[in-house]
Amino acid sequence: MFQIKLAGIIIRIHNLYDYVKWLCDDFRVADKLPFEMEISYTEKELLLEHELLSGFSFGYCESNIIYRKICLEMLYHRSMVVHAAVISCEREGFAFAARSGTGKSTHVVLWRQAFGDKVEIINGDKPLLSFDKEKEEFIAYGTPWCGKEGWGVNKSVPLKAICFLERETDNHIREAEPKETLERLFSQVLIPVSDDLLQIELDLIDLMMKKVSFYILSCNASQDAARVARLALQSKD
């Protein structure tokens, strides 16, 4: 058993394997602190996960189960996981989402190459996007689950925009229409089975569409793609 803090919430995790504890090392807090969420799983759940993820260790499967359970419970705290990479550029947060193999990681690298130390990768794969009632804005939080590259830090940044990536020979960006935003966003979130959590997620998405700007970036793998994106994303108030 150990405890971590994600998106401002202290979580107690009951684990059997060391992998998840190692993965969460930068996010750990004292075990004696009062916790708001407690995560455990059954042997049946672990065996099923191991069967589905053939070839992966039980420790890795345990980690998957734990984060999935965390993400579902986080909905009660106005936070949701999105399959995207989040960067901070001059203290503004931008998320890049895409279908697998489209080049999400490549695009993040282009920002680092084009703008250097102005860019920090908050999370490369599964950040938590949380609504802050006091500030009336969404905050992107790093998590230990940050993709095979391990790009992630225990930091947060105000989320200004989410950009959906498409491969194209030329670079151009436009604001996404509400319908296509919904379609693309739903393909990048964890859909709850229970009706109550699904409704919470739908309400959170509706709020996000009012507070965050959404774009579609058609781009190639040149640094110009990052410059085109930054010009559009940072010019909007």
Secondary structure, DSSP 8 states (H G I E B T S, - for coil): -EEEEETTEEEEE--SSHHHHHHTGGGEE-TTS--SEEE---HHHHHHHHHHSTTS-HHHHHHHHHHHHHHHHHGGGTEEEBSSEEEEETTEEEEEE--TTS-HHHHHHHHHHHHGGGEEEEESS--EEEEETTTTEEEEE--S--TTTT-B-S-EEEEEEEEEEEE-SS-EEEE--HHHHHHHHHTTB---SSHHHHHHHHHHHHHHHHHSEEEEEEE-SSHHHHHHHHHHHHH--
